[in-house]
Amino acid sequence: MSGWSSIWPKQGGNSPLQIWLLRLATLSGALGGIVILGVAVIVTVSVFMRNMGLGGVRGDFELVQLSCVFAAGLFLPLCQLQKGHVMVDLFTNWLPGGTIALIDRFWTFIFAVAWFCLFVFMFKGMEDIRAYGDKSMLLQVPMWWSFVPAIIGAGLSGLIALIQTFLWHDRPAMSTEH
């Protein structure tokens, strides 16, 4: 039992912190899915309009570009919560469980550091692009808007990775079953 569970007891198998992080990560992923669904509808309408000789939706390719950035950033926290990143255990499969858990904890901490570095660098990049006033060509959408979900996703992913490293190191990735 980790030190955290004595401070914040588990309810129904998961602590309130785990439940809220799961909700946040699921909400973030769902928003990413809604964005992708929306842009898929727009592209479908645009292609249909082009085939009918009506011309496409103005700036549809810009919407695809921006929505992919939005969705990718919003999917990150759920991926981190599930530890859905690629793991190669070819060389560690034969090690004892405790050693594998320690290695997993180390790399989860490295992920946390990387997420927070991405958070800082993307935030600085967003500030630069915002100050520059860069906009998309056709729709004139400020380009810094596309940084916001990626920054939120990187920050939330970093927080989840830190919690996984220091508070949940005695258990595997959290189940998304409600």
Kinemage of the C-alpha trace (Angstrom):
@kinemage 1
@onewidth
@group {chain A} dominant
@subgroup {mainchain}
@vectorlist {calphas} color= white
{ca met a 1} P 0.000 0.000 0.000
{ca ser a 2} L 1.442 3.357 -1.000
{ca gly a 3} L 1.632 6.337 1.340
{ca trp a 4} L -1.025 8.187 -0.602
{ca ser a 5} L -3.742 5.598 -0.008
{ca ser a 6} L -3.404 6.064 3.747
{ca ile a 7} L -4.037 9.801 3.270
{ca trp a 8} L -6.751 9.504 0.656
{ca pro a 9} L -8.474 6.085 0.962
{ca lys a 10} L -9.659 4.181 -2.072
{ca gln a 11} L -13.341 3.932 -2.872
{ca gly a 12} L -14.494 1.180 -5.163
{ca gly a 13} L -10.913 0.189 -6.016
{ca asn a 14} L -9.722 3.660 -7.045
{ca ser a 15} L -8.918 6.765 -5.014
{ca pro a 16} L -10.840 10.000 -5.683
{ca leu a 17} L -7.680 11.393 -7.304
{ca gln a 18} L -7.559 8.449 -9.703
{ca ile a 19} L -11.238 8.823 -10.496
{ca trp a 20} L -10.891 12.549 -11.245
{ca leu a 21} L -7.789 12.069 -13.368
{ca leu a 22} L -9.597 9.333 -15.291
{ca arg a 23} L -12.546 11.675 -15.809
{ca leu a 24} L -10.300 14.518 -16.976
{ca ala a 25} L -8.324 12.258 -19.317
{ca thr a 26} L -11.519 10.696 -20.696
{ca leu a 27} L -13.100 14.113 -21.203
{ca ser a 28} L -9.968 15.317 -22.959
{ca gly a 29} L -9.952 12.268 -25.239
{ca ala a 30} L -13.682 12.627 -25.926
{ca leu a 31} L -13.188 16.269 -26.933
{ca gly a 32} L -10.416 15.130 -29.289
{ca gly a 33} L -12.783 12.567 -30.774
{ca ile a 34} L -15.517 15.172 -31.243
{ca val a 35} L -13.044 17.441 -33.046
{ca ile a 36} L -12.009 14.611 -35.392
{ca leu a 37} L -15.639 13.650 -36.016
{ca gly a 38} L -16.518 17.271 -36.774
{ca val a 39} L -13.697 17.705 -39.262
{ca ala a 40} L -14.563 14.365 -40.884
{ca val a 41} L -18.085 15.675 -41.492
{ca ile a 42} L -16.712 18.945 -42.905
{ca val a 43} L -14.338 17.104 -45.256
{ca thr a 44} L -17.144 14.781 -46.378
{ca val a 45} L -19.392 17.761 -47.128
{ca ser a 46} L -16.525 19.531 -48.913
{ca val a 47} L -15.742 16.530 -51.130
{ca phe a 48} L -19.429 16.070 -51.906
{ca met a 49} L -19.760 19.759 -52.812
{ca arg a 50} L -16.694 19.568 -55.076
{ca asn a 51} L -18.088 16.520 -56.859
{ca met a 52} L -21.373 18.343 -57.396
{ca gly a 53} L -19.517 21.294 -58.939
{ca leu a 54} L -20.302 23.653 -56.072
{ca gly a 55} L -16.732 24.147 -54.855
{ca gly a 56} L -15.545 22.899 -51.504
{ca val a 57} L -15.782 24.281 -47.993
{ca arg a 58} L -13.449 27.257 -47.824
{ca gly a 59} L -10.306 26.368 -45.857
{ca asp a 60} L -11.186 22.718 -45.364
{ca phe a 61} L -7.522 21.678 -45.486
{ca glu a 62} L -6.705 24.293 -42.825
{ca leu a 63} L -9.448 22.857 -40.628
{ca val a 64} L -7.980 19.372 -41.060
{ca gln a 65} L -4.529 20.645 -40.119
{ca leu a 66} L -5.719 22.513 -37.036
{ca ser a 67} L -8.067 19.751 -35.896
{ca cys a 68} L -5.337 17.111 -36.064
{ca val a 69} L -3.173 19.232 -33.779
{ca phe a 70} L -6.133 19.787 -31.456
{ca ala a 71} L -7.057 16.102 -31.306
{ca ala a 72} L -3.511 14.813 -30.883
{ca gly a 73} L -2.971 17.101 -27.911
{ca leu a 74} L -6.260 16.076 -26.351
{ca phe a 75} L -5.602 12.323 -26.726
{ca leu a 76} L -2.268 12.453 -24.846
{ca pro a 77} L -3.551 12.365 -21.230
{ca leu a 78} L -5.672 9.253 -21.752
{ca cys a 79} L -2.763 7.529 -23.469
{ca gln a 80} L -0.478 8.359 -20.531
{ca leu a 81} L -3.068 7.255 -17.971
{ca gln a 82} L -3.383 3.889 -19.724
{ca lys a 83} L 0.388 3.702 -20.252
{ca gly a 84} L -0.503 3.221 -23.876
{ca his a 85} L 2.925 4.179 -25.154
{ca val a 86} L 5.064 1.665 -26.988
{ca met a 87} L 7.090 -0.438 -24.567
{ca val a 88} L 9.749 -2.889 -25.619
{ca asp a 89} L 10.239 -5.593 -23.019
{ca leu a 90} L 12.294 -7.920 -25.158
{ca phe a 91} L 15.361 -7.505 -22.936
{ca thr a 92} L 13.577 -7.179 -19.580
{ca asn a 93} L 10.923 -9.888 -19.819
{ca trp a 94} L 13.089 -12.365 -17.917
{ca leu a 95} L 13.721 -10.004 -14.963
{ca pro a 96} L 11.879 -10.325 -11.646
{ca gly a 97} L 8.612 -8.392 -11.296
{ca gly a 98} L 10.059 -5.916 -8.791
{ca thr a 99} L 12.906 -5.011 -11.139
{ca ile a 100} L 10.510 -4.557 -14.046
{ca ala a 101} L 8.317 -2.326 -11.853
{ca leu a 102} L 11.362 -0.227 -10.906
{ca ile a 103} L 12.359 0.153 -14.571
{ca asp a 104} L 8.769 1.073 -15.447
{ca arg a 105} L 8.756 3.676 -12.669
{ca phe a 106} L 12.013 5.165 -13.960
{ca trp a 107} L 10.718 5.493 -17.517
{ca thr a 108} L 7.390 6.885 -16.312
{ca phe a 109} L 9.355 9.588 -14.498
{ca ile a 110} L 11.315 10.287 -17.704
{ca phe a 111} L 7.973 10.622 -19.490
{ca ala a 112} L 6.857 13.139 -16.834
{ca val a 113} L 9.999 15.211 -17.369
{ca ala a 114} L 9.535 15.055 -21.150
{ca trp a 115} L 5.875 16.075 -20.886
{ca phe a 116} L 6.760 19.073 -18.725
{ca cys a 117} L 9.556 20.084 -21.114
{ca leu a 118} L 7.079 19.899 -24.006
{ca phe a 119} L 4.629 21.939 -21.937
{ca val a 120} L 7.194 24.707 -21.365
{ca phe a 121} L 8.550 24.739 -24.935
{ca met a 122} L 5.094 24.730 -26.511
{ca phe a 123} L 3.973 27.514 -24.191
{ca lys a 124} L 6.986 29.621 -25.194
{ca gly a 125} L 6.333 28.812 -28.873
{ca met a 126} L 2.699 29.823 -28.475
{ca glu a 127} L 3.748 33.144 -26.941
{ca asp a 128} L 6.106 33.802 -29.862
{ca ile a 129} L 3.519 32.959 -32.516
{ca arg a 130} L 0.884 35.010 -30.709
{ca ala a 131} L 3.207 38.016 -30.523
{ca tyr a 132} L 4.046 37.601 -34.206
{ca gly a 133} L 0.348 37.503 -35.119
{ca asp a 134} L 0.617 34.513 -37.457
{ca lys a 135} L -2.727 33.428 -38.969
{ca ser a 136} L -3.869 30.714 -41.346
{ca met a 137} L -4.004 31.745 -44.986
{ca leu a 138} L -7.667 31.319 -45.903
{ca leu a 139} L -9.601 31.335 -42.663
{ca gln a 140} L -7.351 33.845 -40.879
{ca val a 141} L -7.474 31.746 -37.688
{ca pro a 142} L -4.722 32.731 -35.243
{ca met a 143} L -2.156 29.908 -35.330
{ca trp a 144} L -1.498 30.124 -31.602
{ca trp a 145} L -4.947 28.648 -30.969
{ca ser a 146} L -3.691 25.258 -32.127
{ca phe a 147} L -1.115 25.250 -29.322
{ca val a 148} L -3.687 25.471 -26.503
{ca pro a 149} L -4.983 21.859 -26.499
{ca ala a 150} L -1.452 20.503 -26.996
{ca ile a 151} L -0.228 22.538 -24.018
{ca ile a 152} L -3.155 21.347 -21.888
{ca gly a 153} L -2.572 17.754 -23.017
{ca ala a 154} L 1.162 17.871 -22.273
{ca gly a 155} L 0.591 19.450 -18.848
{ca leu a 156} L -2.086 16.948 -17.858
{ca ser a 157} L 0.015 14.055 -19.200
{ca gly a 158} L 2.997 15.262 -17.155
{ca leu a 159} L 0.856 15.460 -14.025
{ca ile a 160} L -0.509 11.962 -14.615
{ca ala a 161} L 3.006 10.571 -15.215
{ca leu a 162} L 4.292 12.165 -11.988
{ca ile a 163} L 1.401 10.706 -10.022
{ca gln a 164} L 1.971 7.311 -11.646
{ca thr a 165} L 5.642 7.515 -10.668
{ca phe a 166} L 5.319 8.552 -7.046
{ca leu a 167} L 1.829 7.513 -5.930
{ca trp a 168} L 0.664 4.610 -8.078
{ca his a 169} L 3.948 2.808 -8.598
{ca asp a 170} L 2.625 -0.313 -6.890
{ca arg a 171} L -0.089 -0.937 -9.482
{ca pro a 172} L -0.411 -1.321 -13.258
{ca ala a 173} L -2.123 1.147 -15.539
{ca met a 174} L -5.558 2.167 -14.319
{ca ser a 175} L -8.630 0.512 -15.762
{ca thr a 176} L -11.060 2.729 -17.660
{ca glu a 177} L -14.024 0.540 -16.726
{ca his a 178} L -16.566 2.550 -14.763
